């Protein structure tokens, strides 16, 4: 049985390589410029994590913030698709996401070792199980310029990911931060 929406192998491979290039750029930036980017800043230091640990999270506000961020990127991709340059937008998104993930993971690893990896995972899970497929579907929709009604599927998946990010993830993060 084939699904009505299935990424082609060429796109999956290309998009993965673009993301990995961004990931490696993020790692390289932190490794090459760690003095200025990590050591002389409070970026993800112990006091920043303490502030998060004792934060009383407004989950409705977090949902609205998350929704605005995620839907803003979705709108950006859809507009670039309408302009006929979806490929450039997809590449930009993948490089940015890869660089961000690589940089944050590297900083957390430098500061906390294996606990940093655990903290990184607690920040991105479980919502990434929906956000990643949702954005892959959205990128596929933009790349192929599919029917407008099919756009509702990736948007619904991303919105559900935002709900999980806002209402489930803070509980996981609070538990993991007890280890710091």
Secondary structure, 3 states (H helix, E strand, C coil): CCCCCCCCHHHHHHHHHHHHHHHHHHHHHHHHCHHHHHHCCCCCCHHHHHHHHCCCCCHHHHHHHHHHHHHHHHHHHHHHHHCCCHHHHHHHHHHHHHHHHHHHHHHHHHHHCHHHHHHHHHHHCCCHHHHHHHHHHHHHHHHHCCCHHHHHHHHHHHHHHHHHHHHCHHHHHHHHHCCC
